[in-house]
C-alpha cells in the first residue's frame, strides 16, 4: 500500500480484534481517511457493519444481492437411497429409513455435492438470499464496500467472501474491517491477507482475547502486529505479553476524551486528533518494511 512517505507495494491489510469494542473499526476508518487513493475499505463485520456511519454522504451507492445455491429435492424423483445424506458432512440433507430426502437450508454450505451424487437426478439447486453488499465512495478514488447479512441467516462467510471478491476487483490497496473474535468469520476475512493488525486494549479482558486471536493467526501463518487503543502508558500488560511473544507493537493510542466526543458524532479519530495521521502512515511503512524484509 503506497503511502506519501514511501514507495511500497500494494497490500491487503486486515484490522481485527479478539473481542468487540476495542476500536477496530475506528482505526480502519482512520487509516482509510489517512492513506492516499486508490483505496478500498471493506467492512466484513457483516453481522453488524458500522463503518458506513462515518461516511454519511456516500456517493453512488450500489447494492448487490448475495445468494447461495441450495438443494431442492423433487419428491417424484427421489428414491430415498440416502446417497446425498451420506455425502453431506453438515447434515444439511438427510434421508432416513428410505424416506424422501429433506433439506435444512440453514445448514447448507452450497458445495453442490448432493446434486452430483444423486443417482435419480432428483436434486436441483435454487438461489437463496444470504444478504447484500453495498458499494459507495466518499472521495475520489476511495471506495467503501459494506457486507450485510439478512436477518435470521446463520452463516457469515458467504457474505464476507463476496465483499472481498468485490474489493479485490476495485483496488489492489485494501483495508479490511474484520469481524471480532476468532470464529470462521474471522478466518474467512483474514486468511488471504498480507498483514493483520490486531487492535486491543491494555486490560485483562483485552489481553485474554488477544492471546486467542494470536493463536489463531499463527495457525494461518499470516504476519501480524498489535495496536493498543486507549493505552494507559508505554509499558503495560499487553506490551509485556507482546515482548515475550516477539510480537511487534505497531502503535499505542492514548485514551482521549476528544476522540470519544468526535466518535459520538460519527467522526473519526483523525478528525479529532489530526496529529495521528503521521503515526498511522509510519505504522503502514513499518508493515511494508516487515513484508519486504526491510524490518
Secondary structure in CASP SS format (residue, H / E / C, confidence):
PFRMAT SS
TARGET T0000
AUTHOR 0000-0000-0000
METHOD secondary structure of the structure
MODEL  1
X C 1.00
X C 1.00
X C 1.00
X C 1.00
X C 1.00
X C 1.00
X C 1.00
X C 1.00
X C 1.00
X C 1.00
X C 1.00
X E 1.00
X E 1.00
X E 1.00
X E 1.00
X E 1.00
X C 1.00
X C 1.00
X C 1.00
X C 1.00
X C 1.00
X C 1.00
X C 1.00
X H 1.00
X H 1.00
X H 1.00
X H 1.00
X H 1.00
X H 1.00
X H 1.00
X H 1.00
X H 1.00
X H 1.00
X H 1.00
X C 1.00
X C 1.00
X C 1.00
X C 1.00
X E 1.00
X E 1.00
X E 1.00
X E 1.00
X E 1.00
X C 1.00
X C 1.00
X C 1.00
X C 1.00
X C 1.00
X C 1.00
X C 1.00
X H 1.00
X H 1.00
X H 1.00
X H 1.00
X C 1.00
X C 1.00
X C 1.00
X C 1.00
X E 1.00
X E 1.00
X E 1.00
X E 1.00
X E 1.00
X E 1.00
X E 1.00
X E 1.00
X E 1.00
X E 1.00
X E 1.00
X E 1.00
X E 1.00
X E 1.00
X E 1.00
X C 1.00
X C 1.00
X C 1.00
X C 1.00
X C 1.00
X C 1.00
X C 1.00
X C 1.00
X C 1.00
X H 1.00
X H 1.00
X H 1.00
X H 1.00
X H 1.00
X C 1.00
X C 1.00
X C 1.00
X C 1.00
X C 1.00
X E 1.00
X E 1.00
X C 1.00
X C 1.00
X C 1.00
X C 1.00
X C 1.00
X C 1.00
X C 1.00
X E 1.00
X E 1.00
X C 1.00
X H 1.00
X H 1.00
X H 1.00
X C 1.00
X C 1.00
X C 1.00
X C 1.00
X C 1.00
X H 1.00
X H 1.00
X H 1.00
X H 1.00
X H 1.00
X C 1.00
X C 1.00
X C 1.00
X C 1.00
X C 1.00
X E 1.00
X E 1.00
X E 1.00
X E 1.00
X E 1.00
X E 1.00
X E 1.00
X E 1.00
X E 1.00
X E 1.00
X E 1.00
X E 1.00
X E 1.00
X E 1.00
X E 1.00
X E 1.00
X E 1.00
X C 1.00
X C 1.00
X E 1.00
X E 1.00
X E 1.00
X E 1.00
X E 1.00
X E 1.00
X E 1.00
X E 1.00
X C 1.00
X C 1.00
X C 1.00
X C 1.00
X C 1.00
X C 1.00
X C 1.00
X H 1.00
X H 1.00
X H 1.00
X H 1.00
X H 1.00
X H 1.00
X H 1.00
X H 1.00
X H 1.00
X H 1.00
X H 1.00
X H 1.00
X H 1.00
X H 1.00
X C 1.00
X C 1.00
X C 1.00
X E 1.00
X E 1.00
X E 1.00
X E 1.00
X C 1.00
X C 1.00
X C 1.00
X C 1.00
X C 1.00
X C 1.00
X H 1.00
X H 1.00
X H 1.00
X H 1.00
X H 1.00
X H 1.00
X H 1.00
X C 1.00
X C 1.00
X C 1.00
X C 1.00
X E 1.00
X E 1.00
X E 1.00
X E 1.00
X E 1.00
X E 1.00
X E 1.00
X C 1.00
X C 1.00
X H 1.00
X H 1.00
X H 1.00
X H 1.00
X H 1.00
X H 1.00
X H 1.00
X H 1.00
X H 1.00
X H 1.00
X H 1.00
X H 1.00
X H 1.00
X H 1.00
X H 1.00
X H 1.00
X H 1.00
X C 1.00
X C 1.00
X C 1.00
X E 1.00
X E 1.00
X E 1.00
X E 1.00
X E 1.00
X E 1.00
X E 1.00
X E 1.00
X C 1.00
X C 1.00
X C 1.00
X C 1.00
X C 1.00
X H 1.00
X H 1.00
X H 1.00
X H 1.00
X H 1.00
X H 1.00
X H 1.00
X H 1.00
X H 1.00
X C 1.00
X C 1.00
X C 1.00
X E 1.00
X E 1.00
X E 1.00
X E 1.00
X E 1.00
X E 1.00
X C 1.00
X C 1.00
X H 1.00
X H 1.00
X H 1.00
X H 1.00
X H 1.00
X H 1.00
X H 1.00
X H 1.00
X C 1.00
X C 1.00
X C 1.00
X C 1.00
X H 1.00
X H 1.00
X H 1.00
X H 1.00
X C 1.00
X C 1.00
X C 1.00
X H 1.00
X H 1.00
X H 1.00
X H 1.00
X H 1.00
X H 1.00
X H 1.00
X H 1.00
X H 1.00
X H 1.00
X H 1.00
X H 1.00
X H 1.00
X H 1.00
X H 1.00
X H 1.00
X H 1.00
X C 1.00
X C 1.00
X C 1.00
END
